[in-house]
Amino acid sequence: MTEFRGKPVFSGIAIGKIAILKKDDQSVKRTHVEDTAVELARVTEAKEKALGQLKALYEKAVKEVGESGAMIFDVHQMMLEDQDYLDSITNMIETQNINAEYAVAVTGDNFAKMFAEMDDDYMKARSADVLDISKRIINNLAGTQDASIKTKEPVILLADDLTPSETIQMDKSKILGFVTIHGSANSHTAILARSMNLPSMVGTDVELLEEYHGKTAVVDGFAGEFLIDPPQELLQDMISRKNGWLDELEGLKKLVGQD
């Protein structure tokens, strides 16, 4: 058995096979452009498309996790229309004659760094949100999409990190829980995980090793432990604990009138 520790964001137990989510490196190259007006128009089009996508995610989140959890995507829409953020992109394109993708990437990094250096933990966690909206614009500019897991059976998702957009777009029937290497317990991804009742951990000292793919694992959101290939005796104990937790969770749902 291999054991890792992390910060639990939802206290529950998940048991299943591991699926590793590997994302393509979204490296953006700086290129010189002659017609900055074309690049500004591309940014506007990509931003408007992003707003439509976020509205759709908001509606999906309302149905799946309720309005309080869905407010995350309202926040993303507001950040996307922040004038300082947009002015930074515009100024970079106009003064440096650079491509839209690079201007968005650098602006996103700069604003994320600004949030990360704040004293307040909640504001620090907004760093990930700025990177999420910047990635969305770049995806729209490049015509690419977020990484996703295609699986026939429910799995425990292991990833470097997850954005709120990636989290809400997951098929809940195929995700037992998730474990990430990076991330904050105050992040919007963590908030969504709690709303979705997904046993999950962030800041885990694990690596994305291909050999872990398909192995049986346990996410213990109570103890903050991620166990890979647990011995049979421990696995049976975890199954018993999981069943007790599920019974308790079902009882709480009935108490508050949830289906």
Summary of the structure (lengths in Angstrom):
residues: 259
radius of gyration: 20.0
end to end distance: 37.0
largest distance: 66.9
contacts: 834
relative contact order: 0.21
helix: 54%
strand: 16%
